Amino acid sequence: MSQRYVGQVLNVSDGFGFIGIGTVTREDGSPHGLPTSQDIFLHRDDCGALLASGLAVGFEVVPDSRSGEGAFRATRALRIIEPGLLPIH
């Protein structure tokens, strides 16, 4: 199983966005450990939710050679719903 991360989409433009590297942690809350300082590219086709600024997502990463060395692309991204935001009934 691949490592899962969580983070927040900061910028969205025309079907893609970027997950802010400063918001990224491993799924268990520990530091992400990714060898980059760049935000992570996310395409709408790799996300199970409508892309929007502020969207919290869980995801995996793959190197993004099209964007250069040290760049990553998010895959298998899913929206994260905070337990406090779920309806009670």
Stockholm file with secondary structure:
# STOCKHOLM 1.0

chainA/1-89         MSQRYVGQVLNVSDGFGFIGIGTVTREDGSPHGLPTSQDIFLHRDDCGALLASGLAVGFEVVPDSRSGEGAFRATRALRIIEPGLLPIH
#=GR chainA/1-89 SS CCCCEEEEEEEEETTEEEECGGGCEETTSSBCCCSCCSCEEEEGGGBSSCCCTTCEEEEEEEECGGGCTTCEEEEEEEECCCGGGSCCC
#=GC SS_cons        CCCCEEEEEEEEETTEEEECGGGCEETTSSBCCCSCCSCEEEEGGGBSSCCCTTCEEEEEEEECGGGCTTCEEEEEEEECCCGGGSCCC
//
